[in-house]
Amino acid sequence: MNIKHILSATAVAIASTGAFASEATQFTDLGGNLSRAEVKAELAIAQANGALNRASALYGYFEPQVASVRSRDAVRAEAQMAAHSNTFNPLYSGA
């Protein structure tokens, strides 16, 4: 009885592998109507106008960080005052 189950499972596995084999679809390259120089000029205009969505156009691009206008001592003093004030911040309630 076990041999029948093993043979039928093997037959089903072999028969189902044929479903994955298919012919590759042929795509035709339509090409563009613009030259490389025209595309570069169009890109430069879009970047200058701010029309180009940077997040989707450049994967992994981050806006450059602007230097802080506050001094290190001012930030330290603010952190110490916040630590000693013991005020409740609802953003960090853990709920």
N, CA, C and O of each residue as an XYZ file, in Angstrom:
380
protein
N       0.826     -1.191      0.000
C       0.000      0.000      0.000
C       0.867      1.251      0.000
O       0.516      2.244     -0.637
N       1.989      1.218      0.701
C       2.870      2.370      0.726
C       3.472      2.646     -0.642
O       3.637      3.805     -1.021
N       3.796      1.615     -1.375
C       4.396      1.773     -2.699
C       3.424      2.493     -3.623
O       3.837      3.337     -4.418
N       2.129      2.167     -3.527
C       1.130      2.825     -4.368
C       1.085      4.319     -4.075
O       1.007      5.125     -5.002
N       1.133      4.694     -2.817
C       1.093      6.109     -2.442
C       2.343      6.841     -2.922
O       2.273      7.971     -3.405
N       3.481      6.177     -2.780
C       4.736      6.809     -3.204
C       4.757      6.980     -4.716
O       5.161      8.028     -5.221
N       4.320      5.947     -5.441
C       4.299      6.033     -6.904
C       3.290      7.079     -7.394
O       3.573      7.808     -8.345
N       2.136      7.157     -6.764
C       1.146      8.152     -7.193
C       1.617      9.567     -6.859
O       1.393     10.488     -7.644
N       2.256      9.754     -5.725
C       2.784     11.076     -5.382
C       3.892     11.478     -6.335
O       3.988     12.641     -6.727
N       4.736     10.513     -6.713
C       5.806     10.792     -7.673
C       5.227     11.127     -9.041
O       5.713     12.037     -9.712
N       4.202     10.406     -9.458
C       3.572     10.666    -10.753
C       2.932     12.054    -10.781
O       3.036     12.766    -11.779
N       2.281     12.433     -9.704
C       1.661     13.768     -9.624
C       2.739     14.842     -9.637
O       2.565     15.872    -10.289
N       3.833     14.632     -8.944
C       4.919     15.617     -8.913
C       5.548     15.785    -10.286
O       5.847     16.905    -10.700
N       5.751     14.690    -10.988
C       6.346     14.769    -12.324
C       5.382     15.430    -13.304
O       5.799     16.223    -14.148
N       4.106     15.109    -13.196
C       3.114     15.690    -14.102
C       2.941     17.185    -13.860
O       2.689     17.939    -14.801
N       3.073     17.617    -12.623
C       2.852     19.040    -12.320
C       4.044     19.914    -12.718
O       3.889     21.127    -12.860
N       5.228     19.326    -12.901
C       6.373     20.145    -13.304
C       6.221     20.652    -14.720
O       6.828     21.664    -15.070
N       5.448     20.002    -15.532
C       5.217     20.455    -16.898
C       4.433     21.754    -16.951
O       4.509     22.481    -17.942
N       3.688     22.053    -15.913
C       2.899     23.285    -15.891
C       3.791     24.516    -15.778
O       3.391     25.606    -16.185
N       4.983     24.357    -15.237
C       5.878     25.494    -15.069
C       6.675     25.797    -16.336
O       7.180     26.906    -16.506
N       6.783     24.821    -17.212
C       7.552     25.034    -18.431
C       6.666     25.749    -19.440
O       5.646     25.209    -19.869
N       7.046     26.941    -19.814
C       6.275     27.690    -20.797
C       7.225     28.457    -21.685
O       8.394     28.653    -21.355
N       6.715     28.877    -22.790
C       7.535     29.594    -23.746
C       7.707     31.039    -23.285
O       6.775     31.655    -22.769
N       8.891     31.558    -23.476
C       9.148     32.942    -23.095
C       8.394     33.869    -24.032
O       8.337     33.643    -25.241
N       7.821     34.911    -23.459
C       7.092     35.893    -24.258
C       8.084     36.826    -24.923
O       9.010     37.318    -24.278
N       7.898     37.067    -26.183
C       8.789     37.949    -26.924
C       8.250     39.378    -26.865
O       7.092     39.629    -27.200
N       9.097     40.306    -26.437
C       8.726     41.704    -26.396
C       9.494     42.444    -27.478
O      10.678     42.185    -27.696
N       8.837     43.337    -28.134
C       9.523     44.151    -29.130
C       9.879     45.476    -28.507
O       9.059     46.087    -27.821
N      11.085     45.921    -28.737
C      11.542     47.196    -28.202
C      11.050     48.295    -29.127
O      11.475     48.400    -30.278
N      10.137     49.122    -28.598
C       9.558     50.172    -29.426
C      10.517     51.339    -29.628
O      10.459     52.029    -30.646
N      11.380     51.552    -28.677
C      12.329     52.657    -28.788
C      11.637     53.991    -28.560
O      10.409     54.077    -28.567
N      12.427     55.011    -28.360
C      11.862     56.325    -28.123
C      12.000     57.220    -29.334
O      12.715     56.906    -30.286
N      11.300     58.344    -29.280
C      11.352     59.298    -30.371
C      12.385     60.391    -30.125
O      12.727     61.147    -31.034
N      12.883     60.470    -28.878
C      13.814     61.532    -28.525
C      15.248     61.015    -28.544
O      15.506     59.837    -28.301
N      16.157     61.911    -28.833
C      17.570     61.544    -28.784
C      18.056     61.590    -27.343
O      17.352     62.082    -26.461
N      19.244     61.085    -27.106
C      19.813     61.080    -25.758
C      20.003     62.500    -25.242
O      19.743     62.771    -24.070
N      20.452     63.404    -26.098
C      20.660     64.796    -25.693
C      19.346     65.466    -25.319
O      19.299     66.261    -24.381
N      18.270     65.148    -26.052
C      16.962     65.739    -25.738
C      16.435     65.223    -24.401
O      15.831     65.975    -23.636
N      16.661     63.950    -24.126
C      16.220     63.384    -22.851
C      16.994     64.008    -21.698
O      16.410     64.336    -20.665
N      18.315     64.176    -21.865
C      19.128     64.802    -20.819
C      18.693     66.240    -20.576
O      18.643     66.685    -19.429
N      18.377     66.972    -21.643
C      17.928     68.356    -21.493
C      16.583     68.400    -20.764
O      16.365     69.264    -19.914
N      15.692     67.479    -21.090
C      14.395     67.415    -20.427
C      14.556     67.091    -18.944
O      13.851     67.651    -18.105
N      15.477     66.193    -18.622
C      15.751     65.844    -17.229
C      16.307     67.034    -16.466
O      15.910     67.280    -15.327
N      17.220     67.774    -17.078
C      17.796     68.944    -16.421
C      16.734     69.998    -16.140
O      16.758     70.633    -15.086
N      15.809     70.189    -17.062
C      14.721     71.156    -16.860
C      13.816     70.700    -15.723
O      13.416     71.512    -14.888
N      13.487     69.407    -15.679
C      12.625     68.884    -14.614
C      13.299     69.001    -13.254
O      12.637     69.305    -12.261
N      14.614     68.761    -13.195
C      15.323     68.890    -11.919
C      15.391     70.343    -11.485
O      15.285     70.634    -10.293
N      15.565     71.258    -12.427
C      15.643     72.675    -12.080
C      14.296     73.210    -11.599
O      14.253     74.055    -10.706
N      13.205     72.733    -12.175
C      11.866     73.193    -11.782
C      11.371     72.519    -10.511
O      10.406     72.982     -9.903
N      12.006     71.450    -10.107
C      11.537     70.703     -8.950
C      10.398     69.767     -9.294
O       9.731     69.253     -8.396
N      10.160     69.534    -10.579
C       9.067     68.662    -11.005
C       9.422     67.190    -10.869
O       8.536     66.335    -10.887
N      10.687     66.889    -10.736
C      11.123     65.504    -10.628
C      10.947     65.024     -9.200
O      11.445     65.646     -8.261
N      10.241     63.919     -9.038
C      10.029     63.342     -7.716
C      11.274     62.547     -7.350
O      11.487     61.451     -7.868
N      12.089     63.087     -6.472
C      13.379     62.471     -6.167
C      13.242     61.127     -5.469
O      14.049     60.226     -5.698
N      12.236     60.982     -4.626
C      12.114     59.734     -3.873
C      11.882     58.552     -4.794
O      12.401     57.463     -4.545
N      11.115     58.747     -5.851
C      10.853     57.623     -6.738
C      11.898     57.529     -7.841
O      12.105     56.450     -8.396
N      12.557     58.626     -8.170
C      13.513     58.604     -9.273
C      14.866     58.044     -8.847
O      15.531     57.370     -9.633
N      15.270     58.312     -7.630
C      16.582     57.872     -7.166
C      16.406     57.030     -5.911
O      16.218     57.574     -4.822
N      16.463     55.746     -6.046
C      16.280     54.873     -4.895
C      17.455     55.037     -3.942
O      18.614     54.976     -4.350
N      17.146     55.243     -2.686
C      18.186     55.370     -1.691
C      18.722     56.774     -1.546
O      19.702     56.985     -0.830
N      18.108     57.743     -2.206
C      18.591     59.122     -2.112
C      18.037     59.767     -0.853
O      16.857     59.617     -0.539
N      18.886     60.481     -0.139
C      18.457     61.209      1.045
C      18.822     62.671      0.879
O      19.870     63.007      0.327
N      17.952     63.523      1.359
C      18.236     64.958      1.312
C      19.428     65.240      2.218
O      19.527     64.666      3.303
N      20.326     66.107      1.790
C      21.475     66.417      2.641
C      21.036     67.104      3.933
O      20.100     67.903      3.934
N      21.706     66.793      5.007
C      21.365     67.357      6.304
C      21.924     68.769      6.416
O      23.052     69.045      6.010
N      21.115     69.646      6.971
C      21.526     71.027      7.167
C      22.213     71.131      8.529
O      21.762     70.521      9.499
N      23.281     71.887      8.602
C      24.006     72.050      9.861
C      23.118     72.772     10.874
O      22.334     73.653     10.518
N      23.252     72.393     12.107
C      22.451     72.988     13.171
C      22.917     74.408     13.463
O      24.098     74.730     13.336
N      21.970     75.243     13.854
C      22.316     76.625     14.187
C      22.520     76.790     15.691
O      22.957     77.844     16.153
N      22.200     75.740     16.452
C      22.376     75.811     17.905
C      23.724     75.234     18.291
O      24.249     74.341     17.626
N      24.268     75.752     19.362
C      25.568     75.258     19.812
C      25.389     73.950     20.593
O      24.289     73.625     21.039
N      26.463     73.227     20.744
C      26.435     71.964     21.468
C      26.078     72.186     22.943
O      25.353     71.388     23.538
N      26.582     73.256     23.516
C      26.281     73.556     24.922
C      24.801     73.860     25.124
O      24.220     73.472     26.137
N      24.185     74.558     24.159
C      22.758     74.871     24.277
C      21.918     73.597     24.235
O      20.940     73.468     24.972
N      22.296     72.670     23.383
C      21.568     71.401     23.292
C      21.749     70.596     24.566
O      20.795     70.002     25.068
N      22.970     70.572     25.095
C      23.225     69.859     26.350
C      22.424     70.445     27.499
O      21.860     69.710     28.310
N      22.374     71.772     27.567
C      21.616     72.426     28.639
C      20.136     72.104     28.529
O      19.475     71.877     29.542
N      19.607     72.082     27.310
C      18.197     71.748     27.127
C      17.919     70.299     27.527
O      16.882     70.007     28.124
N      18.835     69.398     27.204
C      18.661     67.997     27.577
C      18.701     67.815     29.092
O      17.936     67.024     29.643
N      19.578     68.536     29.757
C      19.644     68.440     31.216
C      18.390     68.998     31.855
O      17.882     68.427     32.820
N      17.880     70.105     31.336
C      16.638     70.679     31.883
C      15.472     69.714     31.676
O      14.637     69.561     32.569
N      15.401     69.068     30.526
C      14.322     68.120     30.260
C      14.431     66.904     31.165
O      13.416     66.363     31.603
N      15.667     66.465     31.452
C      15.854     65.305     32.320
C      15.459     65.613     33.759
O      14.951     64.742     34.465
N      15.689     66.836     34.189
C      15.382     67.202     35.577
C      13.946     67.667     35.768
O      13.486     67.743     36.908
N      13.228     67.978     34.713
C      11.866     68.496     34.870
C      10.846     67.399     35.123
O       9.789     67.673     35.691
N      11.129     66.154     34.716
C      10.236     65.009     34.934
C       8.828     65.265     34.402
O       7.851     64.915     35.065
N       8.704     65.859     33.236
C       7.388     66.088     32.642
C       6.973     64.872     31.836
O       7.818     64.127     31.339
N       5.667     64.672     31.709
C       5.118     63.523     30.987
C       4.932     63.906     29.529
O       4.324     64.930     29.214
N       5.459     63.078     28.650
C       5.291     63.290     27.212
C       4.338     62.235     26.708
O       4.676     61.052     26.749
N       3.145     62.608     26.227
C       2.163     61.606     25.793
C       2.597     60.837     24.538
O       2.034     59.785     24.234
N       3.575     61.344     23.824
C       4.049     60.609     22.651
C       4.774     59.326     23.035
O       4.823     58.382     22.246
N       5.327     59.284     24.221
C       6.091     58.126     24.668
C       5.416     57.447     25.856
O       6.080     57.074     26.823
N       4.108     57.289     25.782
C       3.390     56.679     26.896
C       3.439     55.160     26.859
O       3.131     54.508     27.857
N       3.823     54.586     25.716
C       3.913     53.141     25.612
C       2.598     52.468     25.332
O       2.532     51.239     25.357
N       1.550     53.213     25.067
C       0.248     52.612     24.791
C       0.001     52.504     23.318
O      -1.052     52.019     22.904
